[in-house]
Amino acid sequence: MTTCEPVEIVSCPERYAVGTVQDYTMDTRQLIGAQWHAFFERGYDIPDTVDGAMLGISFGQDIHGGFHYAVAREVSPVPDAVPEGTSVITLSAGDYAVLRARGPMAELPASFDWLFTEWLPGSDYAMRDGAVVEHYPSDADPYAPETPYEIWAPVQAKP
């Protein structure tokens, strides 16, 4: 069972990540695990990575439920060259609603659903433009019964 801390609002500067990008829909999001597996199998040598974190980044949502998803490492500064097959993703500056959780990875979609369908509508915040970021410790085991993770959703105060 997933356990969560109260959602916290965190202000963050602009950040950058380098990783692989693929397209999904809400109906195909269960395939994201294969992208993670491929990222680790390939063993990308990404320069200037920030210690400690792996990122899953959802961005570029469209009106039909499609979105881009990146498996990435945060970098600083942005490298002059990135490995073939990877892209630079910009994470916007601003406020983020941060949900810190620990539980089986199979329950991650339920944490997303709760944050966006229950917490957000009842809060003093609304979504703003920007990527939604999953943050995992670099040593996280996706097969462990309890994996720590954070979901960072870009928000702004409601008018």
N, C-alpha and C positions, 0 to 999 in steps of 0.2 A: 504494500500500500504506500502511496506517495504521501510524504509529509511536506508541508510548505510553511515558510515563514510569512508574516504579513508583507504585502506588497510595499516596496519602498520607492520613492521618487528620487532619482539620482541625476544630477546635471553632469554632462560629459562633453569634453571637447571633441572636435572632429578627429576621427581615427581612420586607419586604413588596414585592409586585409588583402592577402593574396591567396587565391584558391581556385578550385574547379567550379564551373557554373553549369547547371542543367535546368531544364524547364519542367514544371509539374503543374498539376491541378489538385484541388482538394480530394478528388477521387483517386489520384495516383501518388499522393504524398507518402503512402506506405513503402514506396520504392526508394525513398531517400537513403535508407540504410545501405543499399547497394552502392550508392555514390560514396558514402563514407568508406566502405570496404575498399573500393577502387582507389580512393585517395591514399589510403595507408599502404595498399599493395604497390602502388606506383612509387612511393617513397620520395615525393618531391623535395628537392633541396631548395627551400625558399630562404633567400638571404634576409638578414635584418629582422628576424622574428622576435616578437616580444615573448619573454619567458612565461610559461605556465598555462597557456590557454589555447584550446581548439574552439573554433567558431562554426556554427551553422547559421547562415544568413539568408533570410527570405526577403526578397525585394522585387520591385517592378510588377506589383500585382496589377491584373487587368480586370475589366468589368465582367469577364466570363469565369473568374475564379482561378485563372492561371497565374503563376508566379515563377520567378527565377529563384534558385536555391544554390548557395555556395557552401562548400566545405572548405574552410580556410584557416589560415594562421594570421594573427594580427602582426603588422610590421611597423617599424619606426626606425628610420624614415622609409619612405616608399623607395624600393630598390630601383636602380637604373634599368635593370633587366629582370624579367621574371621567367620561371621555367615555361617551356612550351606546354600549351594546354591549360595554362592558368591565366587568371585575370586579376586586376586590381579592383577592389570594391571599396567605395568610400562610405564610411559610417558617419552620418550627419551629427553635428554638434547639437546639443539641446537636452531637454529633459527626457528621461526614460522611466517607465514603470518597470521595476525589477522584481520578478518573482523568483525567489530562491527555493529550490526544492531538492528532495532526495527520494528516489524511488526507482522502480524498474523502468527501463527505457520504453517498454511497451505502453506505459501510461503517460508518456510525454504528450501525445496528441490531446489527451484529456486535460492536461495542465494548460495547454494552449487554449483549448475550448473554454475552460473556466475563466481564464484571464480575460478573454475577449468577449464572452457572452454573459458573464456574471459580474466580475469585478469592475471592468471598465464602464459598463452602463450605469452602475451604481456609484461611481466615483465622481470626483470633481474634475476629471480629466477626459480629454478626447484624443483620438489618434491624430498625429500630424504626419506629414510626409517623412519618409525615412525607412530604413531597413529594420526588420525585427531580427534580433540576434539571440541565438542560443550560445551560451558560454559554458564550456566544459573544462575541468582541470585536465592538463596534458596527460596525467596518469589515470584518467577515468577508465573504468572497465565497463563497456556497454552491456556485458553479459552478467554483471554482478546483480544481485537482488536489490541493491540500493546504490544507485549512481547519483552523485551530486551534479546539479546543473542549475543554470539561471536562464530565464527568458527576459530579454530587454526589449520592451515595446516603446517606440517613440511616441511621446504624448505632449500635450499642451493643456494648460488650464482651460476649462470651459468658459465661454464668455458670460 
